[in-house]
């Protein structure tokens, strides 16, 4: 499982990670082997369809008021957390 707190897809570096996950890693994110969760704080990511829900394997959460970001990452708008199959955390 990957949690990607990317802040906004308007940043080229974040868009590059999202594109890579969608294009190069699609064979892994399939709801059975692995899951990708992207968390955005930018309302334009949704309204301008910079990122969209993809079944299977990819899910996006809209965290416009930052409750998830604040709870899990602190003040940083971009941060990723990866979990192994045993749910060991990697930063």
GILIN-V892525 format. One record per residue. N is the residue number from 1. RES is the residue in one letter. OMEGA is omega in radians with two decimals (NA if undefined). NEAR is the number of other ideal C-beta (glycine too) atoms within 12 Angstrom. Layout:
<<N & RES & OMEGA & NEAR> <N & RES & OMEGA & NEAR>>
This chain:
<<1 & X & 3.07 & 25> <2 & X & 2.97 & 31> <3 & X & -3.13 & 31> <4 & X & 3.07 & 40> <5 & X & -2.99 & 34> <6 & X & 3.10 & 39> <7 & X & 3.14 & 33> <8 & X & 3.07 & 30> <9 & X & 3.11 & 35> <10 & X & 3.07 & 22> <11 & X & -3.07 & 20> <12 & X & -3.13 & 13> <13 & X & 3.12 & 18> <14 & X & 3.10 & 29> <15 & X & 3.13 & 25> <16 & X & 3.11 & 15> <17 & X & 3.13 & 26> <18 & X & 3.12 & 37> <19 & X & 3.12 & 19> <20 & X & 3.13 & 18> <21 & X & -3.12 & 32> <22 & X & -3.03 & 24> <23 & X & -3.03 & 16> <24 & X & -3.05 & 13> <25 & X & -3.08 & 23> <26 & X & -3.13 & 21> <27 & X & 3.14 & 14> <28 & X & -3.07 & 22> <29 & X & -3.01 & 28> <30 & X & -3.10 & 16> <31 & X & 3.10 & 17> <32 & X & -3.08 & 11> <33 & X & -3.10 & 16> <34 & X & 3.12 & 24> <35 & X & 3.08 & 26> <36 & X & 3.08 & 36> <37 & X & 3.07 & 32> <38 & X & -3.12 & 42> <39 & X & -3.10 & 38> <40 & X & 3.03 & 38> <41 & X & -3.04 & 33> <42 & X & 3.13 & 29> <43 & X & 3.13 & 18> <44 & X & 3.06 & 18> <45 & X & 3.13 & 29> <46 & X & -3.04 & 22> <47 & X & 3.12 & 15> <48 & X & 3.12 & 14> <49 & X & 3.04 & 14> <50 & X & 3.01 & 25> <51 & X & -3.13 & 35> <52 & X & 3.08 & 19> <53 & X & 3.09 & 18> <54 & X & 3.05 & 23> <55 & X & 0.13 & 14> <56 & X & 3.01 & 17> <57 & X & -3.08 & 25> <58 & X & 3.08 & 28> <59 & X & 3.10 & 24> <60 & X & 3.08 & 32> <61 & X & 3.12 & 26> <62 & X & -3.04 & 27> <63 & X & -2.97 & 30> <64 & X & 3.10 & 19> <65 & X & 3.04 & 12> <66 & X & -3.10 & 22> <67 & X & 3.12 & 14> <68 & X & 3.13 & 26> <69 & X & -3.11 & 29> <70 & X & -3.10 & 17> <71 & X & -3.00 & 15> <72 & X & -3.05 & 22> <73 & X & -3.04 & 24> <74 & X & -3.03 & 14> <75 & X & -3.07 & 14> <76 & X & 3.14 & 17> <77 & X & 3.14 & 26> <78 & X & -3.06 & 28> <79 & X & 3.08 & 27> <80 & X & 3.08 & 28> <81 & X & 3.09 & 26> <82 & X & 3.10 & 23> <83 & X & 3.02 & 18> <84 & X & 3.13 & 12> <85 & X & 3.11 & 12> <86 & X & -3.13 & 8> <87 & X & 2.99 & 11> <88 & X & -3.05 & 11> <89 & X & 3.02 & 14> <90 & X & 3.11 & 14> <91 & X & NA & 15>>
